[in-house]
Each structure stands twice: as C-alpha cells, then as structure tokens.
Amino acid sequence: MKRLVLVMGMALFINPAADAATKTLDGQAIFDRNCSVCHTVSPPPKSAPPIAPLASRYRIKFKTKEEGVNHMVAFLKSPNTQNAVESQAIRRFGLMPPSPLSEPELRVVAGWVWDQYNPATGACGGLRNKGRMNQY
C-alpha cells in the first residue's frame, strides 16, 4: 500500500499536466502583475486608459462575454487602430504594444476586464453624453 501511494505521489509530482490542472489562473493577479504598470482599474489613468470605462465600451459593442473576450484577446495579441473599441483612447494614449501573455492568460485577464463593468456606477463612470466616453 505504501508503494502505491508513493508511486501515485511521484506520478503527480512528475506529470506537468496534473500540476497545471492544480494551478488556477486569476485574472486580477494577471492584471496586477502585467497590466497595472500602465492601466488603472478606474480613473484617473496612468499611461493607458482605465479598465472600467473600457469594460463599458466592450459591453456596448459586444452582446456576449464570449464575443467581447475573443475580440479583446485578438486585440491584445495584435493591437491596431481598426479593431480598437475606443479610438479616443488611442488618440490620447497611443497604441499599446502586443501583449507577451500566453493565450490562456489573455483569455482569463480579458474575462476579468469584461467583469469590471458595473451598471450601478453609470456604466463604470466612463460614459457620458449619449454613449461617448468622457475624457478619462
């Protein structure tokens, strides 16, 4: 019996898939480690637009979280002005560099960004005047 437990324990230790399955990606932790250098969650901004108003724009433009996350992941991999959801932010802050995050990390952090929308705060406080974003 001791051998069986030892063998099973060694298999879990050696098997990277089992190890990866035990590690859960956390969108806020990914944001804090990688994105918060430039982005804040709420205004005022640092050197890039705050996340909460961007979450509002994604909620306006895309009907489902899946659509919004897919678009956000594609944009983070290869930012370009044609696919930006907020051209005003591009004019003010410039175009961000491509994200070095892995696909799973991008999906998790994009889902977390989507979830930062709060209808109780007036669309995150980022929208004013008939759907236009305020001046961060």
C-alpha angles and dihedrals in degrees: 000000000000089000092052092052091046093050092047091048091050091049091054091046094050099038108089092193091060090047092049091049090058093053113081120202113231117205095206092049090050090049092048092049100042115013106034091075086078106011132062121199094233132018138310096073130222112205096318135041118286116257100232096063090045089052087055092052091050090050090052095046100041127049098207137037090237092057092046094048092047091052093045092050091050091048093048091051093049114009115202136162094241093062099038114120092209116040091178089063090051090051092049102038105018127233116313120235119255112278117250091208121119121253093258091049091048091051093049096046091044089053090050091050090050089053093055089081111111117185090192091069096055097269092322091310088276100103124074138153107031099327100317117129118246121241096275 
